[in-house]
Amino acid sequence: MAYDFDLFVIGAGSGGVRAARFAAGFGARVAVAESRYLGGTCVNVGCVPKKLLVYGAHFEEELRQAKGYGWTSGEPAFDWSTLIANKNREIERLNGIYRKLLVDSGVKLLEGHARLVGGQHVEVDGQRYSARHILIATGGWPQKPDIPGAEHAITSNEAFYLEQLPQRVLVVGGGYIAVEFASIFHGLGAKTSLLYRRDLFLRGFDESLRVHLRDEMEKKGVDLQFNSDIRRIDKQADGTLKATLADGRVLETDCVFYATGRRPMLDNLGLENTRIEQDDRGFIRVDNLYRTTDPYVLAIGDVIGRVQLTPVALAEGMAVARRLFRPEEYRPLSYELIPTAVFSLPNIGTVGLSEQQAREKHRVKVFESRFRPMKLSLTESQERTLMKLVVDADSDRVLGCHMIGPEAGEIIQGLAVAMKAGATKRDFDDTLGIHPTAAEEFVTMRTARE
């Protein structure tokens, strides 16, 4: 049978674009369908605009700290509309880059909603196409709870396009998106409360990181309310919101921001026309080669619910392209030692096992250092940095590397390479530090924590 395409990709986010570009580079006939925006969540309503807002939020601290170094200026003023307009311009530039990457690679770009009409057929705006392989890379979508008044709340999708900065914000959630946006809103001047239904946010992260971030956010003035949840939201005549909590308290605010999880984006995708199965969380079920239970359809990225990070989707897209069209270069993706960052204020960077995870399988030694960064020594800021190594006591191999402090993600990225190569604590000890830097602390910690 002759097919219109060798690979038809549904979704032009990070994973889909990577798979499409490289498959085309390997000689395949490729099409990509996208109904929303090029670049997916990361470029448009995720990591890229979020990082820009984090930079904006941190400037308030930088301006205050500059006084200790002899700089004086007038009272700083922040303009939300300027930040959002400049952010929008940058996102539009990146959209154009993604378009050019696809077109220049020889990929046919179809800007419309794609729907599966069979294992090897896709329909886009009434036009039907056939493909030897179909790849679903439609990503995820933020969820709001099913409570009265939930329609008055926003998610990360809407936060990037607010016409003005709310004066008061309730951030609901305990994951990385929640702590990042609590930091953003607070840093930009909003009175910010973070509500989380458990004892402490960032479940699954190293306990030292979780406690340290809690303490630093409280020092900055973020109102942290643990063991709290909203039962209903009521909008008042003047536009303000009243959030009634499970314990009966009522909080008045201008904005309720939910960061309580994401679902796979499968709306009107036509899964019922295929043999594709979903797991109990609603994500598409795939094997270790990203094949769904329909023999002609594959899936990658957030839609399969494994590790929902942009670099993971990119690597999965590359793995699919290689296996299908350049099998001699294929190598399976390892989901171990994936470094990640949380762009809270202060930042978190982490790779490998937490202390708690390591203790389940290993006899461990733990090395910790807490200090006030040199940059803050001439300022009134009392923010402290935390660095931590979790080491296998028997093999001396470094199992986990964790940090909270300025540029944590930048520092941890390099250490992730060392850990991927099997670095031991002795390797760290034998490495000379760059002085004076915060990063040198990772190679100068000598005494294990009791």
Secondary structure, DSSP 8 states (H G I E B T S, - for coil): ---SEEEEEE--SHHHHHHHHHHHHTT--EEEE-SS-TTHHHHHHSHHHHHHHHHHHHHHHHHHHHGGGT---S-----HHHHHHHHHHHHHHHHHHHHHHHHHTT-EEE-S-EEEEETTEEEETTEEEEEEEEEE---EEE---S-TTGGG-B-HHHHTT-SS--SEEEEE-SSHHHHHHHHHHHHTT-EEEEEESSSSSSTTS-HHHHHHHHHHHHHHT-EEEES--EEEEEE-TTS-EEEEETTS-EEEESEEEE-S-EEE--TT--GGGS---B-TTS-B---TT-B-SSTTEEE-GGGGTS---HHHHHHHHHHHHHHHH-GGG------SS--EEE-SSS-EEEEE--HHHHHHHS-EEEEEEEE--GGGTTSS----EEEEEEEETTT-BEEEEEEESTTHHHHHHHHHHHHHTT-BHHHHHHS---TT-SGGGGGT--S---
